[in-house]
């Protein structure tokens, strides 16, 4: 049963106590690339292990007039740097773009080969979640979910973490996060994406923002849980993911709407989120555990 938890105020911050674990770290910095080769505001994702050492979005284009990330520029290609130093590019057709900023570079299944998780949009069908990897020396699509089905419809990745404690990473996304978003949980098994559970009423992005990190994975009583805003961004929702089910655990009301990065605090015992009134609200989860 979901528990509504009031936030208490202390020095302009809301507090709630908890044991947290972060999900996957994405962005990193390599030697700067020429501006023409990488999209503006995009970063380079890196990995210390696996067959792909780095990945970034390139070939800036204005062929998709959506602008959900604050400007009209999207990416026409995905570039990977292999562990042995080769640079390989996957170029999209003229009907598609990567409506994304920084690739998510991670070994999803623990096989020692990295996957790249990206948001790819079709000019007629909207956004889809796509997974890329190396095959035969080429950077290729390994799997994708169907696009939303309409132009100017987007999704955002919420986490790439083990959400049900089975030892395998899950991919959590929010489809249409600006218009009544739906949280969807996908499993990556045998090189395919399988929808495990979905539940409506969530968001993890503000229209026009370049901040895509409005969700966090935490641990409650030793088990993982996902924290993200409700659809109106007036509260943070805590949910558990079980096989085929998303279960609400708690709802933490915010005095002002969430707008900025939701992240683990430096002390490791709370999450912090920026709100519309300019404050950083700090929330910990002890009350949720009780």
TORGUZA-907210 format. One line per 10 residues: number of its first residue (from 1); their letters; for each residue x, z, y of C-alpha. Coordinates in Angstrom, 3 decimals. Example, Ala and Ser with C-alpha at 12.3 -4.5 7.8 and 13.67 -1.06 7.14 Angstrom:
REM residues 2
1 = as = 12.300 7.800 -4.500; 13.670 7.140 -1.060
//
This chain:
REM residues 290
1 = xxxxxxxxxx = 0.000 0.000 0.000; 1.312 -0.873 3.451; 2.143 2.025 5.739; 1.885 1.712 9.542; 4.887 3.430 11.080; 4.982 4.386 14.765; 8.264 3.772 16.543; 9.678 6.683 18.534; 11.515 6.219 21.814; 14.998 7.554 22.577
11 = xxxxxxxxxx = 17.023 6.336 25.588; 15.003 3.139 25.736; 15.335 2.371 22.007; 12.925 2.700 19.128; 14.293 4.383 16.029; 13.380 4.358 12.388; 16.110 5.352 9.636; 17.238 3.385 6.524; 19.879 2.124 4.179; 20.501 -1.523 4.873
21 = xxxxxxxxxx = 22.430 -4.346 3.315; 23.006 -7.606 5.091; 22.303 -10.945 3.524; 24.606 -13.893 3.869; 26.996 -14.394 6.782; 26.743 -17.904 8.109; 28.550 -18.940 11.264; 32.294 -18.894 11.713; 34.895 -20.603 13.828; 37.458 -23.233 12.924
31 = xxxxxxxxxx = 39.662 -25.324 15.186; 37.357 -27.006 17.717; 36.194 -30.502 16.838; 35.846 -33.268 19.404; 32.520 -32.879 21.206; 31.269 -36.255 19.992; 31.614 -35.237 16.348; 29.540 -32.061 16.371; 26.133 -31.313 17.840; 26.016 -29.188 20.994
41 = xxxxxxxxxx = 25.397 -25.499 20.257; 26.071 -26.041 16.567; 28.666 -23.885 14.835; 30.883 -24.418 11.815; 29.981 -22.501 8.666; 32.923 -21.468 6.487; 33.461 -20.003 3.033; 36.578 -18.366 1.599; 35.698 -19.523 -1.916; 34.008 -22.408 -3.691
51 = xxxxxxxxxx = 34.521 -26.155 -3.463; 33.325 -26.527 0.147; 35.434 -24.743 2.754; 33.403 -25.628 5.846; 30.298 -27.499 6.969; 28.761 -28.579 10.268; 26.110 -30.879 11.721; 27.262 -34.040 13.496; 26.131 -37.362 15.017; 23.988 -36.023 17.876
61 = xxxxxxxxxx = 20.781 -38.029 18.272; 17.575 -37.963 20.337; 15.490 -39.986 17.880; 13.169 -37.065 17.077; 11.346 -35.884 20.206; 10.406 -32.364 19.175; 12.857 -30.079 20.995; 11.896 -26.897 19.155; 15.477 -25.586 19.525; 15.596 -25.972 23.288
71 = xxxxxxxxxx = 16.746 -29.557 23.805; 16.115 -33.080 22.552; 19.368 -33.342 20.587; 19.338 -33.073 16.799; 21.878 -34.013 14.118; 22.083 -37.311 12.292; 24.537 -36.140 9.653; 25.970 -33.225 7.705; 29.745 -32.952 7.319; 31.630 -30.920 4.713
81 = xxxxxxxxxx = 35.328 -30.109 4.476; 36.358 -29.623 0.857; 38.724 -26.951 -0.404; 41.433 -29.606 -0.881; 41.090 -30.780 2.736; 38.900 -33.875 2.436; 36.114 -34.472 4.975; 32.890 -35.929 3.559; 29.768 -36.894 5.516; 26.140 -37.320 4.463
91 = xxxxxxxxxx = 24.385 -39.566 6.989; 20.601 -39.456 7.283; 18.385 -42.533 7.639; 16.992 -43.351 11.090; 13.699 -41.638 10.186; 15.259 -38.211 9.650; 17.326 -35.570 11.469; 18.722 -32.145 10.760; 16.577 -29.973 13.040; 19.037 -27.142 12.715
101 = xxxxxxxxxx = 22.156 -25.698 14.355; 24.537 -24.293 11.737; 24.505 -25.107 8.011; 24.165 -22.199 5.587; 27.119 -22.387 3.212; 26.776 -20.249 0.084; 27.091 -20.345 -3.697; 23.412 -19.913 -4.587; 23.795 -19.558 -8.352; 27.268 -18.085 -8.826
111 = xxxxxxxxxx = 28.730 -21.148 -10.557; 31.722 -21.350 -8.205; 30.374 -24.428 -6.403; 28.950 -24.050 -2.925; 25.580 -25.253 -1.749; 24.638 -26.137 1.826; 21.130 -25.111 2.880; 19.710 -27.053 5.824; 16.501 -27.747 7.740; 15.833 -31.482 7.610
121 = xxxxxxxxxx = 12.987 -33.119 9.513; 11.253 -36.452 9.053; 9.868 -38.142 12.181; 6.490 -38.668 10.490; 6.294 -35.759 8.030; 7.971 -32.798 9.740; 10.461 -30.308 8.351; 11.639 -29.624 4.805; 14.150 -27.260 3.241; 17.037 -29.231 1.718
131 = xxxxxxxxxx = 20.013 -28.206 -0.418; 23.206 -30.296 -0.440; 26.352 -30.137 -2.526; 29.289 -32.123 -3.847; 28.771 -34.547 -6.715; 31.317 -37.126 -7.791; 33.282 -36.684 -4.592; 30.223 -37.303 -2.408; 28.059 -34.948 -0.349; 24.532 -35.441 -1.701
141 = xxxxxxxxxx = 21.095 -33.882 -1.641; 20.712 -31.678 -4.699; 17.125 -30.594 -4.094; 14.463 -30.421 -1.377; 10.936 -29.151 -0.968; 8.226 -31.540 0.291; 8.036 -31.823 4.091; 5.253 -29.952 5.861; 3.290 -33.184 6.217; 2.964 -33.705 9.985
151 = xxxxxxxxxx = 5.442 -34.567 12.748; 6.541 -31.762 15.062; 6.067 -29.136 12.373; 9.114 -26.988 11.646; 10.357 -24.222 9.373; 13.118 -21.649 9.678; 15.241 -19.979 7.027; 14.773 -16.191 6.884; 17.351 -15.181 4.260; 19.542 -16.303 1.388
161 = xxxxxxxxxx = 19.677 -13.058 -0.565; 18.610 -11.500 -3.835; 15.186 -10.238 -2.791; 13.862 -9.004 -6.131; 16.983 -7.429 -7.624; 17.423 -9.910 -10.482; 20.987 -10.784 -9.456; 20.095 -14.291 -8.238; 19.837 -15.361 -4.620; 16.397 -16.351 -3.341
171 = xxxxxxxxxx = 15.709 -18.585 -0.346; 13.149 -17.165 2.081; 11.693 -19.436 4.757; 8.889 -19.256 7.304; 6.951 -22.497 7.669; 5.376 -23.189 11.098; 6.671 -19.891 12.565; 5.052 -20.615 15.954; 1.513 -21.335 14.726; 0.555 -18.788 12.094
181 = xxxxxxxxxx = 3.681 -18.842 9.960; 3.792 -18.523 6.193; 6.603 -16.678 4.427; 7.662 -18.598 1.314; 10.145 -17.469 -1.340; 12.004 -20.100 -3.375; 14.192 -19.640 -6.422; 17.197 -21.904 -6.995; 17.366 -22.380 -10.737; 18.959 -25.203 -12.693
191 = xxxxxxxxxx = 19.555 -27.268 -9.576; 15.908 -27.164 -8.481; 13.835 -25.244 -5.938; 10.770 -23.429 -7.255; 8.184 -21.719 -5.051; 7.795 -18.152 -6.322; 5.517 -16.534 -3.743; 3.978 -17.059 -0.304; 2.077 -14.987 2.245; 0.771 -15.928 5.697
201 = xxxxxxxxxx = 1.113 -14.010 8.959; 4.826 -14.078 9.848; 7.275 -15.562 12.356; 11.059 -15.692 12.711; 11.601 -17.896 15.762; 10.614 -18.328 19.409; 9.862 -21.857 20.656; 12.871 -23.225 22.546; 15.286 -20.550 21.301; 18.611 -21.325 19.637
211 = xxxxxxxxxx = 18.492 -17.952 17.899; 17.476 -18.580 14.286; 18.297 -15.092 12.967; 15.038 -13.202 13.454; 14.929 -11.643 9.965; 17.069 -9.191 7.984; 17.408 -7.965 4.413; 17.482 -4.169 4.000; 17.480 -1.688 1.129; 14.717 0.868 0.689
221 = xxxxxxxxxx = 15.120 3.439 -2.083; 17.842 1.249 -3.551; 15.752 -1.923 -3.689; 15.899 -4.946 -1.363; 13.235 -5.608 1.260; 12.851 -8.200 4.007; 12.189 -7.312 7.654; 10.760 -9.952 10.006; 8.206 -10.164 12.838; 4.512 -10.683 12.343
231 = xxxxxxxxxx = 3.034 -13.976 13.533; 2.523 -12.646 17.072; 5.978 -10.985 17.116; 4.332 -7.724 18.235; 5.504 -5.804 15.171; 8.217 -5.886 12.551; 6.893 -6.211 9.028; 8.698 -4.865 5.969; 7.900 -6.646 2.705; 9.094 -6.489 -0.874
241 = xxxxxxxxxx = 9.444 -9.544 -3.067; 8.562 -9.248 -6.723; 8.075 -12.027 -9.270; 5.299 -14.228 -7.854; 4.303 -11.617 -5.228; 5.100 -10.614 -1.630; 3.982 -7.024 -0.989; 3.700 -5.520 2.538; 5.428 -2.128 2.747; 5.271 -1.119 6.414
251 = xxxxxxxxxx = 4.471 -2.362 9.901; 6.476 -1.147 12.910; 4.751 -1.785 16.246; 6.895 -3.032 19.136; 6.199 -2.290 22.801; 7.302 -5.835 23.667; 7.449 -8.981 21.540; 10.540 -9.685 19.448; 12.542 -12.618 20.806; 16.171 -12.218 19.757
261 = xxxxxxxxxx = 18.404 -11.730 16.803; 17.341 -9.165 14.236; 20.540 -7.739 12.795; 22.192 -4.835 11.053; 23.496 -2.211 13.464; 27.148 -1.246 13.591; 26.476 2.097 11.889; 24.775 0.369 8.966; 21.692 2.582 9.149; 19.286 0.539 11.249
271 = xxxxxxxxxx = 18.393 -2.890 12.524; 18.387 -4.036 16.129; 16.179 -6.655 17.745; 15.963 -7.991 21.293; 12.516 -7.895 22.865; 10.762 -9.846 25.596; 11.210 -7.073 28.169; 15.004 -7.385 27.941; 15.660 -4.310 25.809; 17.446 -4.038 22.505
281 = xxxxxxxxxx = 15.236 -1.993 20.202; 16.957 -0.153 17.394; 14.890 0.508 14.299; 15.855 2.506 11.233; 13.788 2.930 8.102; 13.799 6.554 6.895; 10.099 6.975 7.642; 9.323 3.882 5.593; 11.114 5.349 2.585; 9.184 8.644 2.757
//
